Amino acid sequence: MTSLPPRANGELLLEAFRRYLRDHSLPVTHQREVVAAAVFFADRHISVGELERTLAAQGDHVGTATVYRTLELLTRAGLIQEHDFGEGFKRYEPLAARGYHEHLICLRCGRVVEFASERFERMSQLIAEEHGFRHHHHRWEIYGQCRDCQRRDAATLQATTFDREGSRR
């Protein structure tokens, strides 16, 4: 069965980040909190560029170096995961409560769709066993074209075909 993974609880993640900073004798700053919140409450896998635009739109001025350092702290704290989907930049997603899930990545528009699949979980175990591996974890990424891009391509193709009278539309 395929389903959507559960969404992360941004407030709980923010509190966990504050606790991590305090436990490691690091300052809990406004800049770190707004960067963390932007990732925790994003409705997609967010890139640094998108993160900076989100912060600017909120009126929060955070330097690029601070953004990267905060993302590194969040990754070390185990609160976010970094992904490289082959786009030339990385994307980030919150981890808590999301469990194992997989990704569908559109090669046209860059859209990332998350899903959880019991079949993939079982298949991963079986494949590892077949090759004498003890399964620890895995990552499945499926690259292709999303439904919206397929529809746009179909509409473009239809618009460039000839109509019944033989004239180009």
Residue pairs with C-beta under 8 A, 6 or more apart in sequence:
1 117
1 118
1 119
2 115
2 116
2 117
2 119
3 115
3 116
3 117
4 114
4 115
4 116
5 98
5 99
5 100
5 101
5 114
5 115
5 116
6 97
6 98
6 99
7 97
7 98
8 40
8 94
8 95
8 96
8 97
8 98
9 96
9 97
10 37
10 40
10 41
10 94
12 96
12 97
13 36
13 40
13 79
13 94
13 96
14 33
14 36
14 37
14 40
16 77
16 79
16 96
17 32
17 33
17 36
17 73
17 74
17 77
17 79
18 28
18 33
20 73
20 77
20 79
21 27
21 28
21 32
21 73
22 28
26 73
30 60
31 60
31 62
31 63
31 66
31 70
32 66
32 70
32 73
34 55
34 58
34 60
34 62
35 51
35 55
35 62
35 66
35 67
35 70
35 71
35 74
36 70
36 74
36 79
38 46
38 51
38 54
38 55
38 58
39 46
39 51
39 71
39 74
39 80
39 92
39 93
39 94
40 79
40 80
40 94
42 50
42 51
42 54
42 93
42 94
44 112
45 83
45 85
45 91
45 92
45 93
45 103
45 112
46 54
46 91
46 92
46 93
47 89
47 90
47 91
47 92
48 64
48 67
48 68
48 71
48 89
48 90
49 89
51 67
51 92
52 62
52 64
52 67
55 61
55 62
55 67
71 80
71 82
71 92
74 80
74 92
75 81
75 82
75 92
78 95
79 94
79 95
79 96
80 92
80 93
80 94
80 95
81 92
81 93
81 95
82 90
82 91
82 92
83 90
83 91
83 92
83 93
83 103
83 112
84 90
84 91
85 91
85 103
85 105
85 110
85 112
85 141
86 105
86 143
87 110
91 112
98 114
99 116
100 116
100 121
100 137
101 114
101 115
101 116
102 114
102 115
102 116
102 117
102 120
102 139
102 140
102 141
102 142
103 112
103 113
103 114
103 115
103 140
103 141
103 142
104 112
104 113
104 115
104 142
104 144
104 146
105 111
105 112
105 141
105 142
105 143
105 144
106 112
106 113
106 144
106 145
106 146
106 149
107 143
107 144
107 145
108 145
108 146
108 149
109 146
109 148
109 149
111 146
111 148
111 149
113 146
120 140
124 135
124 138
124 140
125 135
128 134
128 135
129 135
145 153
159 169
160 168
160 169
161 169
162 168
162 169
163 169
